[in-house]
Amino acid sequence: AVFDAEDPLEVDWPNNFKLKCSPIQQALLMYALRADATVKALMNVVDTKLGRFFLEPPPLDLEICYADSNPAIPLIYILASGSDPMNDIQKLAEGLDMLAKINPISLGQGQGPKAIAGVKEGGRSGKWVLLQNCHLAPSFMATLENLVEKLVPDEMNPDFRLWLTACPSPQFPISILQMGIKMTIEPPKGLKQALVRAYMSCDEEWFESCVKPYEFKKMLFGLFFFHGLILERRGFGPVGWNVMYGFSEPDREISRQQLRNFLNEFAGVPWEALNYMVAQANYGGRVTDNQDVRCIITILEDFYTKSILDPDYKFSMSGIYFSPDIDKDGMAPLSFYYDAIKSLPISTTPETFWLHSNASLTALINEGTYIGKVCSSMMASFGASSSADDDEDSGKAKTPEEQYNEISQDIAARLPDMADQGAVLRTYPVKYHQCLNTVLHMELGKFCRLLKKLKGTCMDLGKAVKGLVVFSPELEEVAHGCLYNKIPAPWMGTSYPSLKPMLSYVEDFNLRWKFMMTWVKNDIPFMFWFSAYFFQQAFLTGVLQNYARKDKIAIDRIIWNFEVVKADFVPTEHPERGAYSDGLFMDGARWDDDAMCVADSHPKVLWSTMSAFWLRPVDTSEDKHNYDKLYMAPIYKTSERKGVLSTSGHSSNFIMYLAIPHSCQPPHCETFWTKRGVALISQTDD
């Protein structure tokens, strides 16, 4: 079957249907049936219509770009994450005998006058002026635009060049982009290319300058492999890293220099110091998310370990990747490592990064979905219509106003009536020994504010279409959301975090509201829906306070013990302490209800439902967890995982850690699941 095929574009379709479809029709079918094959199908469209030339980006040749420029045409280097143009520019300058005439100026606060003086002086004396990070000085962009417009080739030294580096930014002047020579270079894609580029940064003299050559060369390969691995993990989305960090070549360079220096200066190999410097300083200095800190430390321990000196040590379960075996005297030139790298596979599988095969599926689906969203957002710009104008049977197409009016009124009709918060407060008054009443009031107040916003904007949108109220920017956002099935910003301002489409979001809100109303109607539930709250931490604190006040224990002495229950467990009473909760999903793995432990995901199953669990508060002296047999799974509000760093030191998307059992059968252990990026989320994206 096409749906179950490894490569749906290569198998035969029923009734030779593939032959009847154009390349673009095949791509649309893949988008609907197998979103992970969308990108490959679109590449076939480009190949058919334009040719393979447009699928293979040419390598950047700075000499050609320089030859096309003159003193009045700036050379604009568009920065990509992980790329650093300085080395490339210095190599070009060295070949043109301009290395001593480079004037780099890093833009930022107060650097404007220095940049102006540098450009004027460079124009007279024939220097290369390099204005770095233009996107960090938006207020200077208008001045820069005037400077560039006044550059006249005949009045300037012919050796003068203006180099600009900037990340993509809406503040960068369009006129400079139009007249300048634009170039960019992505960091090398693929582990093999990353290793080649890393060894190209070494010269033979430096490579042979360590007093412990065997340890140095074995560990250096591990460091370079680590650098390529953490770069490639970014392609897997939140399973790889919660935040897309800009790990760069300078991080690798300082780490390799430190490796040589530490080995030269210490009697033995300072494993702990090297692990700390690389994972928590050189690379870790960029890492802001606690789970990512935990992950990068765990990954580096596979490379900066005594085991790497063992000839039989492998970097992955497949055994394909390892530090090349050399003699104990360390006699191995750079050419030996180039030959070893050439023997590696061109493409890597998720297994190389200790990820499940589903991780690549997730990355491809996300890329295909992103392309689909971009295309949808552009349709209105090109005047796309839902039906052909010349199709008589199709009837008249609905105008956008009719469409979003119909959708908004349907949403308003599906929303529930407002709750009587006063009656709820009288029924569930604030009590010293029942803190969950306070949680109910807080949450219900937030739900009522959100319900008022949802229903009010939908009703006002209908009135605005009829001309009864002013069409405000807020209503325009809601109308846009209705047309593109996207949650509008005015709703998110009063909402809980969500990545769902608009209509799924409304259905999700109704389910959460139903849970709250069931609580109001039937008293405190036996099983709490963990995902239902705006602020889960308030619910957790309420449960802790109930236990602390009941047993007269200081709340800062209480910790959680967790117990996962069977999937078919239905409580008929409250637990003797704490609370039962459910409603979570596991990302990156699955919960095995038979073995009662975390296990590998089933193929092509991206999310799995987590069983209910008992939140059991205990005194720190009564902690019964054996943490060697548990994986501390982070719980996030959405699958995006990243959030704003809050005052607690955690991401605003992070809720808590849930200790769940693992099988303890090799290779399954705490570090295995950490490298797999396994986490729990409170809601899916559909």
N, C-alpha and C positions, 0 to 999 in steps of 0.2 A: 504494500500500500504506500501511496505517496506520503501520507502523514507520518508513518513510522519509519520511512527510509532514512538512512544516514545522510544521504545527499539527495533531496527530493528533485533537484533539477537534472540529475543524471539518470534516474530510473524512468521506465516507460510509464506514461500516464494512461488511464483507461480510455479505450476507443481512440487511441492516437490523438488525444485532445491537445497534447503539447504542440503537435505539428500545426494545429488549427489556430493556435494563439500567437500573436505577435510578441516580441520580447517584453514590451511594456505590459501587455496583458498577463504574461507569465509572472512578472514582478508583482502585479496587483494580486494575483492568486496566492503567491507565496506570502504576501503581507497578511492576507486573510487566514491562510491555513498554517503556515510555518514562518512566523515572523523572523526566526533566526536565519532563514535563507533569503531574506529581502535584499540584503546588501549584495550578495553574490548575484542575484537576479538583476539588480540595477547595474552592476558591473557588466553584465552581458548586454544590457541596453546600450551602455556607453560604447562598448566594444563593437557592437553591430552598427550603430549610427555614426560614431566618430572615429573609431579605430583604437587599437590597443595603446597607441602613443599617449592617449589622455588618461590611461590607467597607471602609467609608470612615471612617477615624478622624476625629472632629471636631477642628477647631483648638482649641488650648488658650486659654481665656479666663480670665485670672487674676482679673478683676473679679467674675465669677460665683462662682469658688471662694472669693474673699474674702468675698463677701456671704453665703455659706452657713456661714461660720465664726463662732466667737466666742472670747473669751479662753481658754476651756478646751479648745477643739478645735484641735489643731496642724495646720498645713498642711505636708504631706509632699511634697517634690519628689524623685521617683525619677530619679536621674541616668542618662542614656544617654550612650554614648561620643560625645564631640564636642559635647555640649550644655553650656551655662553659663547657669543661671537668674538670675544676679545682675543682668544688664541688664534682664530682664523685671520683676523685683521692684522695681528702682529706678524704672522707668517708672511702675509702679502706685503706688509711694509718692509719686512726684512729683505724680500726679494727685490723690492724697488728702492732700496737704500733710504727708506723713510722712517725707520724704526725710532730714531732719535727725535723725529719731528711729530710724534703723536701727542696730542694734548687731550687726554680724557677728562671729561667733566661730568660728574654724576649729579643729575638734576634733583632738586628737592627744595626745601624751604631755604630761602636766602641765597640760592645759587644763580638766580637770574642775572644779576649784574656781572658775575664772573663769566657766565656763558656768552653774554653780549660782547664783553671785552675779548674773550677768547676767539670768537668768530672774526671780529674786526682785525685783531692782531694776526690771526692765521691767514686771513685773506691777503695781508701785506707781505708776510714773511714766507708764505708757502707751506704752512703746516697742515696736518690733518687734525681737524677738531672733531672729537668724538663726544657727542652729547648723549649720555646714557640715561635710560629709564625716563623717557619723555612723559610717559603716562602718569608719573608721580608728581608732575608739575603742571596741572591743568591750567592754572592761572597764567603760566608763562607761554602758553601755546599761541595766543594772539600776537605776542611780541615776536615769537619765533617765526610766525607766518610773515610778519613785516620784514624781518631780517632776510628771509629767503627770497622774498619778492624783490628786494633791493640788490641782490647779488648780480653783478654784471661781469661776464667772463673777461671782457677786454680790459677791465679796470683792476683785475686781480691777478695774483701770482698763479701761473698755470699749474703749479704743484698743489695748490690748495684744494682740499676736499672736505665737505661737511658730512660726517657720518652721524646718523640718528638711530638709536635703538629704542623700541617701545613695544609694550604688550598691546594687543588690540584694545582700542579705547575710543569711545564716541567723541572725546574732547580733542583728539588729534586732528589738525587742520586738513580738510579735504584737498585744498589747493596744493599742499606739499605732497600728499599722496599721488595726486594726478601728475605732477611734474617730476617727481623723484623716481629713482630706480629702486624698486621694492624687491626684497629677498627675505627668505626665511629658511631655516633648517630645523627639522624636527630631530630630537634625540634619536639615535639609532634604534630602529624597531627590530625586535627580536633579540633573544639572549646571545646568539652567535655574533651578531653585529656589535652588540655592546662589549663583548669580550675583545673583539678585534680592535675596536676604537680605544679600549682601555690599554691594551698592550702597545698600541701605536703611540701612546703618550709617554712611553718609557724609552730611554735610549740605552744602548748596550752597556755603557760605562756605569750608569746609575744602577742598572739591573744586576751588575756583578759587584756592587760596592758594599754588600752586607757581610758581616763577619760570621753569620750563621746562614749560609746560602741554602741549605736544605730546608730548614724551617721557614725561611723567608719566602722562597719560591713556592712552596706548598701553600702557605698562608696567603700569599699575594694572589694566587689564582682564586682562592676562596673569597678574598675580598672583592675581586673583580666580578666573580660570579654573583656574589651578594648584591653588588651595585646593579647589575643587569636584572637580577631577579626582582628587586623591589621596584625598579622602574616598570617592568612588565606587569607586575601585579596591579598596577593602576588601571590596566585595561579591563579588569574584571569587576570594576565598580566597587560597591561597598563591601563585597566579600573579600576583595583584595585589600583596600584601605577605606576607612570611613571618610577620609578627607583626601583629595587629590594633591598630594605634596609635590613641590617642585624640586625633588632630589636632582642635583646637578653634578657636572664634572668637577667643579672645585671641591665638593664634598668628597669625591673619590680621591682627588689629588692630595688633599691634606691627610686623608686616612692612609694612603700608601706611604707618604713621607713619614708619618708617625710610626707606621709598622717597622720601617727600616731603622729609624732612630731608636725605638724602644728595644729592638733586638740587638742593636749595636751597644747600647748603654747598660743593659741589664745582663746579669749573669745567666739567668734562665729566660724562659718566655713568660712575660707578665700577662697571663691570660685575662685575669679580671680587669686589669687596667686597660687593656686593648679593647675588651668588650664594652667597657664603660665609655671610653672615648669615642668609639665609632657609633654605638647604638644610642647613646644618650647625649652626646655632645655634637659630633660632626654631622651625623644624619639626624639624630634624635632632637637636635635643637630646633628643627623645623616641625617636629611632630607635636601636635597640641591635644589630640584626642587620647584619653587614657587607654582605651583598648588598642589603639594603634601603637602606643608606647610599649604595651605588653607584647604586641605582635612582633615589632621590629627587634626587641631584645631576644625574643624566642627564636626568630629566624637567624640572627647573627650567631647564636650559640651553636648552630649547625656547621659554621665555617671557622669561627675562632674557637676551636676545641682541640684538645690533645689528639682526638681520634683522626683529625685531618692528616696527621703525620703517618698514619697507618696506610700502607699501599692498598688495602682492601676496603677502605672507607668510601662510601657512596653518598652523593648529595640528594638522591631521590630514590624512591622505592624501585623504579625500573632499572637502576644501576647504570644508566646511560651516562650520567654526569658524575665526574669525580675529578679531583686534582691529579693531573698526570703524574705517573710514577717516574721518579728520577733517582739517580744514584745518591747514596748518603753524603757524598762529598758536594752535592748540589751542582754538579757540572751539567748545565742545560741552558743553551743560549736562547735568545728570543725566538729564533727561527723554529726551535723545537716546539714552542708553545703555539706559534702560528699554525704549524702542521697539525697539532693536536686539536686546535679549534676548528680547522677545516673538516675534520672527521666528524664533527657534531652535526646533528640534524638541523636543517634550515629552519623548520618550524617547530615550535614547542607545544606540548599539550599541557592542560591544567595540572596534570600529575607532577610535572617539573616543579611547580610552585606549591606542591602539597595540597592542591585544591581538587575538588570533585569534578568529574567531566561535565557536570551540569553548569559549572562556572562559566565555561566558554559559551554555552547555550544562553545563559543569562546576558552575557556581554553582547552577543549577536542580536538578541531580542531587543535589548535596550537601544542599540544602534539603529536597528530597523524601525523601532517605534519612534525614535527621535526624528528620523528622516520623514516618517509619515506625518508627524506633528508639524514639522516645518512646511511640508507641502500643503497641508490643510490650511495653515495660517496664510499661505501665499495665494490660495485660491481666490479669495475675495479681491485681492489686488489685481488679478488678471480677469476678473469678471466671470468666474466659473459659475455655471448654473447647474442645478440638479436635474434638469431635463432639457432636451434639445428644443430650440425655438421652433424648428420646423416639424416637430412631431405632433400631429394633430390629435392623436389618441392619448397623448400624455397629459393633456389639459394644461392650463396656465400654471407656470411655476410660482410658488409662493415667494413673496418678497421677504427680505431679511426681517422687516418689521413684523410681518405676519408670523414668521417662524419663531422669533424669540418671544413674541406676545403669547403664542399658543403654549410654548414650553413653560414660560414663567407662570401662567395661570394654572397649568397642570401641576406644577410643583406646589403652588400655593394651596391647591385643593387637597394634595396628599399630606400636607403638614398638619400636625395635631393642634388641638386647642391649647391655649395657655393654661398652666397650672395655677392653682390658688396657693401661693407661697405662704400666706398668713395661716391658712388652714393646716398646711403641713407643719408649720412651726408650732401650732397649738397641739397637734397630734404627736409630734416628736420634739418635745422641748429639749433645750440644752441640759444635759445631765452630766454629773461628775463621773459616774461609772459607765456611761455609754457615749463615748466620743464619736461614734459613727453617726449619731444624730447631727452633730456639727458638720461632718463630712457631707451628709445628705443635703443640708441647707446650703452649703457652699456650692456644691455641684449643681443643685437645682437652680440656684440663682444664675449661674453661668449658662445653663441650658435655656433658661427663660430669656436671657439677653440675646442668645444666638437665635432662638426661635423668633423673637421679635424682629431681628435683623433680616432673617430669611423671608419671613412672611411679608414684612413691610416693604422690602425692596421688590419682591415679586409683584405685589399688588400695585406699587407705585409705577413699576415698569409698564403695566397694562394701562394705567392712567396716562402715562407720558405718551404712549402710542396714540391715544385718543386726543392728546393735546390738553389734558386736564391739569397736569402738573409740569413743571419745568424738567427738561431732560438733563439732569445733572451728570457730572463726571462719574459719580458712583453708579448711577443707573446705566450709563454707557458700559461700565465694566461688567455689570450683571448681564446686559444684553450680549456682550461679546462672549461671556461665559456660556450663555445659553446656546449660542451658535456653534461654539467649538467644544462644548461639553467639558468645560474647564471651570474649576472652582474660582469665582471672582475674588479679587483682592479684598473688597469690602466685607465679604463673608469671613475670609481668613483672619481679618483683624479681630474678630470676636470668637473665633472657632478654635477647637482643638486641632493639632497638626493632622493633616491628611494629604495623601497623594492620589486619592481616588478621582475618577472623572466626576463631573458635576452630578449626574443623575444617580450614580452609585453612592455618592456622598450623601445625597438626600435620603436614600434608602438606609444608609448606615446611621444617619442621625435619627431616623424614626425608630430603629432598633434600640439605640442607646436611650432614647426617650422612653420607650416601652419598658426597658429595664428599670429606669428610675421610677416610673409610675407603678410598676409591680412592687417595688420596694415600699413606696408610699401606701399602697393598698394592702399589702400582706405582711408588713413589718420586715425586719432585717432578714435578708435572704440567707438560706443555708449555703448557697454557692454564689460567690461574687463574680461578675463578669469583669475581669481585670482590665479589659480594653475600654470599658464604658466611660471612664472618668476623663475629665479635662486634665486633672492633676493627680496621677496615681500615687505620688508621694504622700499626699494628704490622707488617702485611704490607708496606706501602710503605717503612717504615724498614728492614725486613729486606732488601729489594731494594737500597736505597741503600747499606746497609752492605756487602753482598756486593761491589758495584762499588768502593766506597771502599777496602776491604781488599785487593781483587785488584790495583788499580792504584795503591795507596798514595797516595790523595788524601784530604785532610781532608773529612769529610762535609758540613761547612757551606759548602763550595765547590761542592757538586753540586746541580744543579737538574734538573727533568724536562723532557725533550722528548717530545712525544706524536706518534704516527703512527696514524691510524685505518686499519684494513685492510678488505678486502672482506668482505661478509657470509658468503661461502662459504669463507673462509680457514680451513684446518685445519692447524695446525702439526704438523710431524713431528719437530721438534727444538727445543731451547731457543734463544732469540736469543743473539747474541754478547754482549749485555749487557742487563740489565733483565729484563722478563717480558711475556708476552702475557696479556691479561685480557679478560673479557667479562662479560655478565650485567646490564648497565645498561639503563634505560629513559629515554626522553626525554619530558619534560612541557612542553607549550607549543609544540612544533615537532616535526620528524621528521628523521631522517638519510636523505639521498638517496644511496643506494648507487651510483647511476649517475654522478651529478655529483660524488660524494665531498665533499659539503658539507651544512651544516644548511639545511633548507628548511621552508616552511610546512606545517602539519599538513593531512592530508586531512580533509574535513568529517566530523564525528561520530566521529572516531578520536581518543580522548583520550590514549592512550599509544602510543608506537612504540618498537620494540626498537632499541637502539643497537648498531652493529657493534662487533666486537672492536677493541682498540687495543693498541699497543705502548708500554709504559711504559719509556722509554729514558733512563737517567740520563747526564748529561753534565757536564763541567766548565763553570763559568760562562763561560769564555773560548771554549767551543765551541758556545754557544747558536745554533742554526740557525733558530729560530722567527722568522717575520715577523709580529709581533703586530698589524700593521695589517690582516692578512688572517685573523685568528683571533678566535674568540669564546671568552672564558674562561668556560666553563660550570661553575657550581657543582654539585658532587655531594652529594646528601643521602641519609641512610639511609632515610627514609620520605617519602611525599608531603606530609606535614604541614609539612615543612621547618623549622619553628620548633623551638627546643630551649632548654636552659638555657645561659646564657653561661658558658663554661668559662674556665679560667685562661689558655688560649692566646689569649683574646680572640675566639674563634669560637664559634658555636652548637654545642652538643653533638650536634646533628643533622648538622652540616656535616662533610664528609670532606676534600675538596680541590677545586681548580679543574682542569678538563680543557680544554686548548686545542684547539678543533676548528675546521676551516676553514669560512668562509662564502663565499658566491658573489662578494662585492664588487660585485654589480650593484645599483644603487640601487633601492629604499631599504635593501636588505640590508647591514647593517654591524654593528659591535660595539654601537653605541648602540641600533639597531633591536631586536636580540635581547635586550638588557638590559631595554628597556621592555616587551618581550613577556613577561618573566618566565621565559624559557627556562632549564630546569635539568635535570639528570640525577638519577634516583633509583635506589636499589639494589633496590627491590621495589615492586610494585603493591599495591593495597589489596584485591584480590579473592582 
